Amino acid sequence: MVLSGLWILQNLKLFYYYHFTNLLFLFKLPDWVLVLNIILGITGIWLGKYVYKGFWVVKKVIMYSIIILLIEFFTNNYYHLFY
């Protein structure tokens, strides 16, 4: 849950830096990737909450977390992998 929260904060900070500062970046992620990463972070917090309350077992949540990380990997590296 903590890592998902930090992931959300990092993507929100990047979104803020991209749109509201005069910083120049060599490589910028598209907005849809940042929004998708924020949604996946919220999903990670949601999964952690269900494990904490005992509704789901840890093995099931680890499988879902691996799927979330794969989605994140492919969306962040979309342009490098397919172009």
DSSP file (Angstrom, degrees, kcal/mol; ACC not computed):
  #  RESIDUE AA STRUCTURE BP1 BP2  ACC     N-H-->O    O-->H-N    N-H-->O    O-->H-N    TCO  KAPPA ALPHA  PHI   PSI    X-CA   Y-CA   Z-CA
    1    1 A M     >        0   0    0      0, 0.0     4,-2.0     0, 0.0     5,-0.1   0.000 360.0 360.0 360.0 -36.9    0.0    0.0    0.0
    2    2 A V  H  >  +     0   0    0      2,-0.2     4,-2.5     1,-0.2     5,-0.2   0.921 360.0  49.2 -67.9 -43.2    2.9    2.3    0.8
    3    3 A L  H  > S+     0   0    0      1,-0.2     4,-2.3     2,-0.2    -1,-0.2   0.886 110.6  50.8 -64.8 -37.4    4.6    1.7   -2.6
    4    4 A S  H  > S+     0   0    0      2,-0.2     4,-2.2     1,-0.2    -1,-0.2   0.898 110.0  50.3 -65.6 -38.8    1.3    2.3   -4.4
    5    5 A G  H  X S+     0   0    0     -4,-2.0     4,-2.3     2,-0.2    -2,-0.2   0.907 111.6  47.3 -64.4 -41.8    0.9    5.6   -2.5
    6    6 A L  H  X S+     0   0    0     -4,-2.5     4,-2.4     2,-0.2    -2,-0.2   0.871 109.9  53.8 -65.9 -35.9    4.4    6.7   -3.4
    7    7 A W  H  X S+     0   0    0     -4,-2.3     4,-2.1     2,-0.2    -2,-0.2   0.903 109.0  48.8 -64.0 -41.8    3.8    5.7   -7.0
    8    8 A I  H  X S+     0   0    0     -4,-2.2     4,-2.5     1,-0.2    -2,-0.2   0.934 111.6  49.1 -62.6 -46.3    0.7    7.9   -7.1
    9    9 A L  H  X S+     0   0    0     -4,-2.3     4,-2.3     1,-0.2    -2,-0.2   0.887 109.8  51.7 -62.8 -38.7    2.6   10.8   -5.6
   10   10 A Q  H  X S+     0   0    0     -4,-2.4     4,-2.4     2,-0.2    -1,-0.2   0.922 112.1  45.5 -64.2 -43.1    5.4   10.4   -8.1
   11   11 A N  H  X S+     0   0    0     -4,-2.1     4,-2.3     2,-0.2    -2,-0.2   0.869 112.6  50.4 -70.5 -35.5    3.1   10.4  -11.1
   12   12 A L  H  X S+     0   0    0     -4,-2.5     4,-2.2     2,-0.2    -1,-0.2   0.895 110.9  50.1 -65.7 -38.5    1.1   13.4   -9.7
   13   13 A K  H  X S+     0   0    0     -4,-2.3     4,-2.8     2,-0.2    -2,-0.2   0.912 110.8  49.0 -65.4 -42.6    4.4   15.3   -9.2
   14   14 A L  H  X S+     0   0    0     -4,-2.4     4,-2.6     2,-0.2    -2,-0.2   0.917 110.0  51.2 -62.3 -42.7    5.5   14.5  -12.8
   15   15 A F  H  X S+     0   0    0     -4,-2.3     4,-1.6     2,-0.2     5,-0.2   0.917 112.1  47.4 -60.0 -43.0    2.1   15.7  -14.1
   16   16 A Y  H  X S+     0   0    0     -4,-2.2     4,-2.8     1,-0.2     5,-0.3   0.936 112.6  48.5 -63.8 -46.3    2.5   18.9  -12.2
   17   17 A Y  H  X S+     0   0    0     -4,-2.8     4,-0.8     1,-0.2     6,-0.4   0.880 110.7  51.8 -62.8 -37.7    6.1   19.4  -13.4
   18   18 A Y  H  < S+     0   0    0     -4,-2.6    -1,-0.2    -5,-0.2    -2,-0.2   0.873 123.6  25.2 -65.9 -37.2    5.1   18.8  -17.0
   19   19 A H  H  < S+     0   0    0     -4,-1.6    -2,-0.2    -5,-0.2    -1,-0.2   0.724 126.9  35.6-105.1 -24.4    2.2   21.3  -17.0
   20   20 A F  H  < S+     0   0    0     -4,-2.8     2,-0.3    -5,-0.2    -3,-0.2   0.297 104.8  60.2-122.4  11.1    2.9   24.0  -14.4
   21   21 A T  S  < S-     0   0    0     -4,-0.8     0, 0.0    -5,-0.3     0, 0.0  -0.842  74.2-123.5-129.5 171.3    6.6   24.6  -14.3
   22   22 A N        +     0   0    0     -2,-0.3     2,-0.2     2,-0.1    -4,-0.1   0.075  63.5 133.7-100.7  23.0    9.2   25.7  -16.8
   23   23 A L        -     0   0    0     -6,-0.4     2,-0.4     1,-0.0    -2,-0.1  -0.501  49.5-138.3 -73.9 141.4   11.4   22.7  -16.4
   24   24 A L        -     0   0    0     -2,-0.2     2,-0.4     2,-0.0     3,-0.1  -0.854  16.7-162.7-101.9 136.7   12.7   21.0  -19.6
   25   25 A F        -     0   0    0     -2,-0.4     3,-0.2     1,-0.1     0, 0.0  -0.926  21.1-148.7-119.3 142.3   12.7   17.3  -19.8
   26   26 A L  S    S+     0   0    0     -2,-0.4     2,-0.4     1,-0.3    -1,-0.1   0.868  94.0  20.8 -72.8 -37.4   14.6   15.1  -22.3
   27   27 A F  S    S-     0   0    0     -3,-0.1     2,-0.4     2,-0.0    -1,-0.3  -0.995  72.4-169.5-135.9 127.9   11.9   12.5  -22.2
   28   28 A K        -     0   0    0     -2,-0.4     3,-0.1    -3,-0.2   -14,-0.0  -0.953  19.1-131.9-119.6 136.2    8.3   13.1  -21.2
   29   29 A L        -     0   0    0     -2,-0.4    47,-0.1     1,-0.1     5,-0.0  -0.603  34.7-105.7 -78.7 144.3    5.6   10.5  -20.6
   30   30 A P    >>  -     0   0    0      0, 0.0     4,-1.7     0, 0.0     3,-0.6  -0.289  27.9-113.1 -65.5 158.4    2.3   11.1  -22.3
   31   31 A D  H 3> S+     0   0    0      1,-0.2     4,-2.6     2,-0.2     5,-0.2   0.856 115.3  58.8 -62.4 -35.3   -0.6   12.2  -20.1
   32   32 A W  H 3> S+     0   0    0      1,-0.2     4,-2.1     2,-0.2    -1,-0.2   0.835 104.6  51.1 -66.4 -29.5   -2.5    9.0  -20.6
   33   33 A V  H <> S+     0   0    0     -3,-0.6     4,-2.4     2,-0.2    -1,-0.2   0.905 110.5  48.5 -71.3 -41.5    0.4    7.0  -19.2
   34   34 A L  H  X S+     0   0    0     -4,-1.7     4,-2.0     2,-0.2    -2,-0.2   0.919 113.2  47.2 -63.4 -43.1    0.5    9.2  -16.1
   35   35 A V  H  X S+     0   0    0     -4,-2.6     4,-2.3     2,-0.2    -2,-0.2   0.906 112.0  50.4 -65.7 -41.3   -3.2    8.9  -15.6
   36   36 A L  H  X S+     0   0    0     -4,-2.1     4,-2.5    -5,-0.2    -2,-0.2   0.895 109.4  51.3 -63.8 -39.4   -3.1    5.1  -16.1
   37   37 A N  H  X S+     0   0    0     -4,-2.4     4,-2.0     2,-0.2    -1,-0.2   0.878 109.5  50.3 -64.7 -37.1   -0.2    4.8  -13.6
   38   38 A I  H  X S+     0   0    0     -4,-2.0     4,-2.2     2,-0.2    -2,-0.2   0.916 111.1  48.6 -65.9 -42.7   -2.3    6.8  -11.1
   39   39 A I  H  X S+     0   0    0     -4,-2.3     4,-2.1     1,-0.2    -2,-0.2   0.899 111.3  49.9 -63.5 -40.7   -5.3    4.5  -11.6
   40   40 A L  H  X S+     0   0    0     -4,-2.5     4,-2.0     2,-0.2    -1,-0.2   0.857 109.2  52.3 -67.6 -33.8   -3.0    1.4  -11.2
   41   41 A G  H  X S+     0   0    0     -4,-2.0     4,-2.0     2,-0.2    -2,-0.2   0.901 108.7  49.5 -65.9 -41.0   -1.6    2.9   -8.0
   42   42 A I  H  X S+     0   0    0     -4,-2.2     4,-2.3     1,-0.2    -2,-0.2   0.891 109.7  52.5 -63.4 -38.8   -5.1    3.4   -6.7
   43   43 A T  H  X S+     0   0    0     -4,-2.1     4,-2.5     2,-0.2    -2,-0.2   0.884 106.9  53.0 -63.5 -38.6   -5.9   -0.2   -7.6
   44   44 A G  H  X S+     0   0    0     -4,-2.0     4,-2.2     2,-0.2    -2,-0.2   0.890 109.2  48.2 -63.6 -40.2   -2.8   -1.3   -5.7
   45   45 A I  H  X S+     0   0    0     -4,-2.0     4,-2.2     2,-0.2    -2,-0.2   0.909 110.9  51.7 -65.1 -41.2   -4.0    0.5   -2.6
   46   46 A W  H  X S+     0   0    0     -4,-2.3     4,-1.7     2,-0.2    -2,-0.2   0.906 110.1  48.4 -61.3 -43.3   -7.4   -1.1   -3.0
   47   47 A L  H  X S+     0   0    0     -4,-2.5     4,-1.8     1,-0.2    -1,-0.2   0.900 110.5  51.5 -64.6 -41.2   -5.8   -4.6   -3.3
   48   48 A G  H  X S+     0   0    0     -4,-2.2     4,-2.4     1,-0.2    -1,-0.2   0.870 106.9  53.8 -62.9 -37.1   -3.7   -3.9   -0.2
   49   49 A K  H  X S+     0   0    0     -4,-2.2     4,-2.1     1,-0.2    -1,-0.2   0.894 107.4  50.7 -64.4 -39.6   -6.8   -2.9    1.7
   50   50 A Y  H  X>S+     0   0    0     -4,-1.7     5,-1.9     2,-0.2     6,-1.1   0.857 111.4  47.6 -69.0 -34.2   -8.6   -6.1    0.9
   51   51 A V  H ><5S+     0   0    0     -4,-1.8     3,-0.7     3,-0.2    -2,-0.2   0.917 111.1  51.9 -68.8 -42.4   -5.6   -8.2    2.0
   52   52 A Y  H 3<5S+     0   0    0     -4,-2.4    -2,-0.2     1,-0.3    -1,-0.2   0.881 110.9  46.9 -61.7 -39.5   -5.4   -6.2    5.3
   53   53 A K  H 3<5S-     0   0    0     -4,-2.1    -1,-0.3    -5,-0.2    -2,-0.2   0.604 115.3-117.6 -80.2 -10.0   -9.1   -6.8    6.0
   54   54 A G  T <<5S+     0   0    0     -3,-0.7    -3,-0.2    -4,-0.6    -2,-0.1   0.618  78.9 122.1  88.5  12.8   -8.7  -10.5    5.2
   55   55 A F  S   <S+     0   0    0     -5,-1.9     2,-0.3    -6,-0.2    -4,-0.2   0.860  76.4  31.0 -75.5 -34.7  -11.1  -10.7    2.3
   56   56 A W  S    S-     0   0    0     -6,-1.1     2,-0.2    -9,-0.1    -2,-0.2  -0.854  83.4-115.2-122.2 156.8   -8.4  -12.0   -0.1
   57   57 A V     >  -     0   0    0     -2,-0.3     4,-1.5     1,-0.1     3,-0.3  -0.554  27.6-117.1 -88.3 159.0   -5.3  -14.2    0.3
   58   58 A V  H  > S+     0   0    0      1,-0.2     4,-2.5     2,-0.2     5,-0.2   0.852 110.6  60.3 -65.6 -36.4   -1.9  -12.8   -0.3
   59   59 A K  H  > S+     0   0    0      1,-0.2     4,-1.6     2,-0.2    -1,-0.2   0.888 105.6  48.1 -61.1 -40.0   -1.1  -15.2   -3.2
   60   60 A K  H  > S+     0   0    0     -3,-0.3     4,-1.9     1,-0.2    -1,-0.2   0.898 112.3  48.5 -66.8 -41.3   -4.1  -13.9   -5.2
   61   61 A V  H  X S+     0   0    0     -4,-1.5     4,-2.6     1,-0.2    -2,-0.2   0.853 106.9  55.9 -70.8 -34.4   -3.1  -10.3   -4.6
   62   62 A I  H  X S+     0   0    0     -4,-2.5     4,-2.2     2,-0.2    -1,-0.2   0.907 106.9  51.0 -62.6 -40.1    0.5  -11.0   -5.6
   63   63 A M  H  X S+     0   0    0     -4,-1.6     4,-1.8     1,-0.2    -2,-0.2   0.930 112.2  45.9 -61.6 -45.3   -0.8  -12.3   -8.9
   64   64 A Y  H  X S+     0   0    0     -4,-1.9     4,-2.3     1,-0.2    -2,-0.2   0.875 110.8  53.6 -65.2 -36.6   -2.8   -9.2   -9.5
   65   65 A S  H  X S+     0   0    0     -4,-2.6     4,-2.5     2,-0.2    -1,-0.2   0.878 106.6  51.7 -66.4 -37.6    0.1   -7.0   -8.5
   66   66 A I  H  X S+     0   0    0     -4,-2.2     4,-2.1     2,-0.2    -1,-0.2   0.899 109.5  50.1 -64.4 -39.7    2.3   -8.7  -11.0
   67   67 A I  H  X S+     0   0    0     -4,-1.8     4,-2.3     2,-0.2    -2,-0.2   0.913 110.2  50.5 -63.4 -42.0   -0.3   -8.0  -13.7
   68   68 A I  H  X S+     0   0    0     -4,-2.3     4,-2.4     1,-0.2    -2,-0.2   0.919 110.6  49.2 -61.3 -44.1   -0.4   -4.4  -12.6
   69   69 A L  H  X S+     0   0    0     -4,-2.5     4,-2.4     1,-0.2    -1,-0.2   0.863 110.1  51.1 -66.1 -35.3    3.4   -4.1  -12.9
   70   70 A L  H  X S+     0   0    0     -4,-2.1     4,-2.5     2,-0.2     5,-0.2   0.912 110.2  49.0 -66.9 -41.7    3.4   -5.7  -16.3
   71   71 A I  H  X S+     0   0    0     -4,-2.3     4,-2.2     1,-0.2     5,-0.2   0.923 112.7  48.8 -61.3 -43.0    0.7   -3.2  -17.5
   72   72 A E  H  X S+     0   0    0     -4,-2.4     4,-2.4     2,-0.2    -2,-0.2   0.908 110.8  50.6 -63.2 -42.2    2.8   -0.4  -16.1
   73   73 A F  H  X S+     0   0    0     -4,-2.4     4,-1.6     1,-0.2    -2,-0.2   0.934 112.9  44.7 -62.2 -47.2    6.0   -1.7  -17.8
   74   74 A F  H  < S+     0   0    0     -4,-2.5    -1,-0.2     1,-0.2    -2,-0.2   0.854 114.6  48.0 -70.5 -33.4    4.4   -2.0  -21.2
   75   75 A T  H >< S+     0   0    0     -4,-2.2     3,-0.9    -5,-0.2     4,-0.3   0.896 113.1  47.5 -74.0 -37.2    2.7    1.4  -21.0
   76   76 A N  H 3< S+     0   0    0     -4,-2.4    -2,-0.2     1,-0.2     3,-0.2   0.807 121.5  36.7 -71.4 -27.3    5.8    3.2  -19.8
   77   77 A N  T 3X S+     0   0    0     -4,-1.6     4,-2.3    -5,-0.2     5,-0.2   0.095  82.0 117.0-109.7  21.3    7.9    1.6  -22.5
   78   78 A Y  H <> S+     0   0    0     -3,-0.9     4,-2.0     1,-0.2     5,-0.2   0.908  78.0  44.1 -57.1 -47.8    5.3    1.6  -25.3
   79   79 A Y  H  > S+     0   0    0     -4,-0.3     4,-1.1     1,-0.2    -1,-0.2   0.839 115.4  48.1 -71.2 -32.4    7.2    3.9  -27.7
   80   80 A H  H  4 S+     0   0    0      2,-0.2    -1,-0.2     1,-0.2    -2,-0.2   0.823 115.4  44.3 -76.4 -30.8   10.5    2.1  -27.1
   81   81 A L  H  < S+     0   0    0     -4,-2.3    -2,-0.2    -7,-0.2    -3,-0.2   0.847 124.5  27.9 -83.2 -34.4    9.1   -1.4  -27.6
   82   82 A F  H  <        0   0    0     -4,-2.0    -2,-0.2    -5,-0.2    -3,-0.2   0.454 360.0 360.0-113.8  -1.6    6.9   -0.9  -30.6
   83   83 A Y     <        0   0    0     -4,-1.1    -3,-0.1    -5,-0.2    -2,-0.1   0.375 360.0 360.0-125.3 360.0    8.4    2.0  -32.6
